[in-house]
């Protein structure tokens, strides 16, 4: 069963991509990861789609990152560690159509691979942003590199270092520029679609060139940061069994119901 919904409106030129695992807080397992990669690549070739909105199903979460129950095969070598979400975002799949994220509920951890490659964010008042890595004995490397490009350094550092002890509210995210529009309750998707519809009405070559130009302003920093990330993860992460122990002891932050 598919965990991703893609609905394209050929009249407006807007496609809505919805993470559809609300029972798992829209966490990304390997099947959903593959569906996302496939969707971004298909959207590259669909000329009827000129702008994209990315959101999560349900009210509790936009996305809570990698599903903790996902089995991620790893080579038995410290030189060949695989990050399962490294290429899950639109820019990583060479999609230069604008992507607007509509954030509802929790957005944390691996969700930042998606938010960091979105062009701008709109959010419901109840949206929250946090990075649980340090709480569970993990290095926040790739995620922090991406978020440092879209929010002030001190805010990115505080979020990454405080772990699950603190959440960045939608109001604070709006105040620091991470979120460009704070909507009425339940209004993030409609607001994102409205903005995407305006953009989709413009000549696509100019829009896509602008998306590419904006990304080029920060991709050198992302590339350099990512080059260091696997070494930092290898050095700083606790063993998987210890991570799992910490996660179980502090799971109420992500309790599924």
C-alpha positions as CSV (number, residue, x, y, z in Angstrom):
1,X,0.0,0.0,0.0
2,X,1.4,3.4,-1.0
3,X,2.4,5.8,1.8
4,X,2.6,8.8,-0.5
5,X,-0.2,10.7,-2.3
6,X,0.5,12.9,-5.3
7,X,-2.5,14.9,-6.6
8,X,-1.9,17.2,-9.5
9,X,-4.3,20.0,-10.6
10,X,-3.6,20.6,-14.2
11,X,-5.7,23.7,-14.2
12,X,-3.6,25.5,-11.6
13,X,-0.3,23.6,-12.4
14,X,0.1,22.7,-8.7
15,X,0.8,19.2,-7.4
16,X,0.3,18.4,-3.7
17,X,2.6,15.7,-2.3
18,X,1.3,14.2,1.0
19,X,3.3,11.9,3.3
20,X,0.5,9.5,4.2
21,X,1.5,7.5,7.3
22,X,-0.3,9.4,10.1
23,X,-0.4,6.3,12.2
24,X,3.4,6.5,12.3
25,X,3.5,10.3,12.6
26,X,4.5,10.4,8.9
27,X,7.9,8.9,9.7
28,X,9.8,7.8,6.6
29,X,10.5,4.1,6.2
30,X,12.5,2.8,3.2
31,X,9.4,2.2,1.1
32,X,8.2,5.8,1.6
33,X,11.8,7.0,0.9
34,X,11.7,5.2,-2.4
35,X,8.3,6.6,-3.2
36,X,9.4,10.2,-2.5
37,X,12.5,9.8,-4.8
38,X,10.2,8.4,-7.5
39,X,7.7,11.2,-7.1
40,X,10.4,14.0,-7.4
41,X,11.8,12.3,-10.5
42,X,8.4,11.9,-12.1
43,X,7.5,15.6,-11.4
44,X,10.6,16.6,-13.3
45,X,9.0,15.4,-16.5
46,X,5.5,16.5,-15.9
47,X,5.2,19.9,-17.7
48,X,1.7,20.4,-16.4
49,X,3.1,20.7,-12.9
50,X,4.8,24.0,-12.3
51,X,4.9,24.2,-8.5
52,X,4.7,21.6,-5.7
53,X,3.3,21.7,-2.2
54,X,4.6,19.1,0.3
55,X,2.7,18.3,3.5
56,X,1.9,15.5,5.9
57,X,-1.4,13.7,6.6
58,X,-3.2,14.2,9.9
59,X,-2.9,16.9,12.5
60,X,-0.2,15.5,14.8
61,X,2.9,15.6,12.5
62,X,4.3,16.8,9.3
63,X,7.1,14.2,9.5
64,X,9.1,12.8,12.4
65,X,12.1,11.7,10.3
66,X,13.3,8.2,9.8
67,X,11.0,5.5,11.2
68,X,12.7,3.9,14.2
69,X,11.4,0.5,13.1
70,X,12.9,0.7,9.6
71,X,15.6,-1.8,9.0
72,X,18.4,0.0,7.2
73,X,21.0,-2.4,5.8
74,X,24.6,-1.2,6.3
75,X,27.9,-2.4,4.9
76,X,30.1,-4.0,7.5
77,X,32.7,-1.2,7.1
78,X,33.2,2.2,8.8
79,X,34.1,3.6,5.3
80,X,30.7,2.8,3.7
81,X,28.0,4.0,6.0
82,X,24.7,4.7,4.2
83,X,22.4,7.5,5.3
84,X,18.9,6.3,4.1
85,X,17.5,9.9,3.8
86,X,20.4,11.6,2.2
87,X,18.7,11.8,-1.2
88,X,15.1,12.0,-0.2
89,X,14.6,15.7,-1.0
90,X,13.6,17.5,-4.2
91,X,16.9,19.3,-4.9
92,X,18.8,16.0,-4.4
93,X,16.7,14.6,-7.2
94,X,17.4,17.5,-9.5
95,X,13.9,18.9,-9.3
96,X,14.1,22.7,-9.8
97,X,10.4,23.4,-9.7
98,X,9.4,25.4,-6.5
99,X,8.5,23.3,-3.5
100,X,6.5,24.9,-0.7
101,X,6.2,23.0,2.6
102,X,2.9,23.2,4.5
103,X,3.9,22.2,8.1
104,X,1.3,20.8,10.5
105,X,2.2,19.4,13.9
106,X,5.6,18.0,14.6
107,X,8.5,18.4,12.2
108,X,11.7,16.9,13.5
109,X,14.9,15.0,12.8
110,X,14.9,13.6,9.3
111,X,12.0,15.9,8.3
112,X,14.7,18.5,7.9
113,X,16.0,16.8,4.8
114,X,12.7,17.7,3.2
115,X,12.3,21.1,4.8
116,X,15.9,22.1,4.1
117,X,15.3,21.4,0.4
118,X,12.0,23.2,0.2
119,X,11.9,26.7,-1.1
120,X,9.9,28.2,1.7
121,X,7.6,27.1,4.6
122,X,4.2,28.0,5.8
123,X,2.9,26.6,9.1
124,X,-0.1,26.1,11.3
125,X,0.1,27.8,14.7
126,X,0.4,24.3,16.4
127,X,3.5,23.3,14.3
128,X,6.6,22.6,16.2
129,X,10.2,22.0,15.2
130,X,12.9,20.1,17.1
131,X,15.9,17.8,16.6
132,X,16.0,14.7,18.8
133,X,19.5,13.4,17.8
134,X,21.5,14.5,20.8
135,X,18.9,13.2,23.2
136,X,19.4,9.7,21.8
137,X,23.2,9.8,21.5
138,X,23.4,10.7,17.9
139,X,25.2,13.4,16.0
140,X,22.9,15.9,14.2
141,X,25.1,16.4,11.1
142,X,23.2,16.4,7.8
143,X,20.1,17.9,9.3
144,X,22.0,20.7,11.1
145,X,23.9,21.6,7.9
146,X,20.6,22.0,6.1
147,X,18.9,23.9,8.8
148,X,21.8,26.3,9.3
149,X,21.1,27.5,5.8
150,X,17.6,28.6,6.5
151,X,17.7,29.9,10.1
152,X,20.1,32.0,12.2
153,X,23.1,30.1,13.5
154,X,22.2,30.4,17.2
155,X,18.7,29.2,16.6
156,X,19.9,26.2,14.6
157,X,22.5,25.4,17.2
158,X,20.0,25.7,20.1
159,X,17.5,23.4,18.3
160,X,20.2,20.8,17.5
161,X,21.8,20.8,20.9
162,X,18.7,21.0,23.1
163,X,17.3,17.8,21.6
164,X,13.8,16.8,22.7
165,X,14.0,19.1,25.8
166,X,12.8,22.1,23.7
167,X,10.6,22.7,20.7
168,X,10.7,25.7,18.4
169,X,7.1,27.0,18.2
170,X,5.5,28.0,15.0
171,X,5.4,31.6,16.2
172,X,9.1,31.6,17.0
173,X,9.9,29.9,13.7
174,X,8.0,32.7,11.9
175,X,9.8,35.4,13.9
176,X,13.2,34.1,12.9
177,X,12.3,33.6,9.3
178,X,12.2,29.8,9.1
179,X,8.5,30.0,8.4
180,X,7.4,32.7,6.0
181,X,3.7,32.6,6.8
182,X,1.8,31.6,10.0
183,X,-1.7,30.7,9.1
184,X,-5.0,30.3,10.9
185,X,-5.4,26.8,12.6
186,X,-5.7,24.2,9.9
187,X,-4.9,26.6,7.1
188,X,-1.3,25.8,6.2
189,X,-2.2,23.5,3.2
190,X,-4.6,26.0,1.7
191,X,-2.1,28.9,2.1
192,X,0.7,26.9,0.5
193,X,-1.5,25.9,-2.4
194,X,-2.6,29.5,-2.9
195,X,1.1,30.6,-3.0
196,X,2.0,27.8,-5.3
197,X,-0.9,28.7,-7.6
198,X,0.4,32.2,-8.0
199,X,3.9,31.0,-8.8
200,X,2.6,28.3,-11.2
201,X,1.0,31.1,-13.2
202,X,4.3,32.6,-14.1
203,X,6.6,31.5,-17.0
204,X,8.3,28.3,-15.7
205,X,11.7,29.0,-17.1
206,X,12.1,32.1,-15.1
207,X,10.7,30.5,-12.0
208,X,12.9,27.4,-12.2
209,X,16.0,29.5,-13.0
210,X,15.3,31.6,-9.8
211,X,14.9,28.4,-7.7
212,X,18.2,27.2,-9.1
213,X,19.9,30.5,-8.4
214,X,18.7,30.7,-4.8
215,X,19.9,27.1,-4.1
216,X,23.3,27.9,-5.6
217,X,23.8,30.6,-3.0
218,X,24.0,27.9,-0.3
219,X,24.8,24.6,-2.0
220,X,28.6,25.1,-1.6
221,X,28.1,25.3,2.2
222,X,25.8,22.3,2.1
223,X,28.3,20.3,0.1
224,X,31.2,21.1,2.4
225,X,29.1,20.3,5.5
226,X,27.9,17.0,4.1
227,X,31.5,16.1,3.3
228,X,32.3,16.2,7.0
229,X,29.0,14.6,8.2
230,X,29.7,10.9,7.8
231,X,33.0,11.1,9.8
232,X,31.3,13.1,12.6
233,X,28.4,10.5,12.7
234,X,30.9,7.6,12.8
235,X,32.8,9.2,15.6
236,X,30.0,10.6,17.7
237,X,27.0,8.2,17.5
238,X,26.4,5.8,20.3
239,X,26.1,2.1,19.3
240,X,22.7,1.2,17.9
241,X,21.6,-0.8,20.9
242,X,22.4,2.1,23.3
243,X,20.5,4.5,21.0
244,X,17.5,2.1,21.1
245,X,17.7,2.0,24.9
246,X,17.6,5.7,25.2
247,X,14.8,6.0,22.7
248,X,12.7,3.5,24.6
249,X,13.3,5.3,27.9
250,X,12.3,8.7,26.4
251,X,9.7,7.6,23.9
252,X,6.8,9.7,25.2
253,X,8.0,12.5,22.9
254,X,6.9,10.4,20.0
255,X,4.2,8.2,21.5
256,X,2.0,6.7,18.7
257,X,-1.7,6.5,19.2
